[in-house]
Amino acid sequence: MGLHKILKIVAFALAIIGAIFALMIMAGDEEAAASMGSNMLYVSYIVLFIVIALVLLFVVKGLFAGNVKKTLMSVGAFVAVIIIAYAISSGTDLNLTPFTDKGLDVTESTSKNVGAGLIAFYVLAIIAIASMAFSGVKKIFNK
């Protein structure tokens, strides 16, 4: 039995268990929900751990099955975009007093992280759009 079939069976079993728990919660039995609340939290942690482990397993398996050099160059380019976005973001271009007056914990560090995320998103979106446009134009001229 292949690994793919085993994982399909595990995923199906987890889906059924999740559906049963969801139906129990929606049924509205407050005593059962209260007693199962902490147990369901542990079940969700276990399921999350299983999913993360499987994702990491297949990422590592796919990494060594394909072109490692090309993959590492892509990851390096992504990390470079993130580092440049963080360096460009100032964190001081937003007036934080309205947020701190309302009791929200917004600091310059938080503002810098959000700004870096936005800049990285814009740069990566522009790169994705440009690569799709380049691919389309290249396909048109190659016909």
Buried (B, 14 or more C-beta within 10 A) or exposed (E): EEEEEEEEEEEEEBEEEBEEBEEBBEEEEEEEBEEBEEEBEEBEEEEEEEEEEEEEEEEEEEEEEEEEEEBEEEEEEEEEBBEBBBEEBEBEEBEBEEBEEEEEEBEEEBBBBBBBBEBBEEBBEEEEEEEEEEEEEEEEEEE
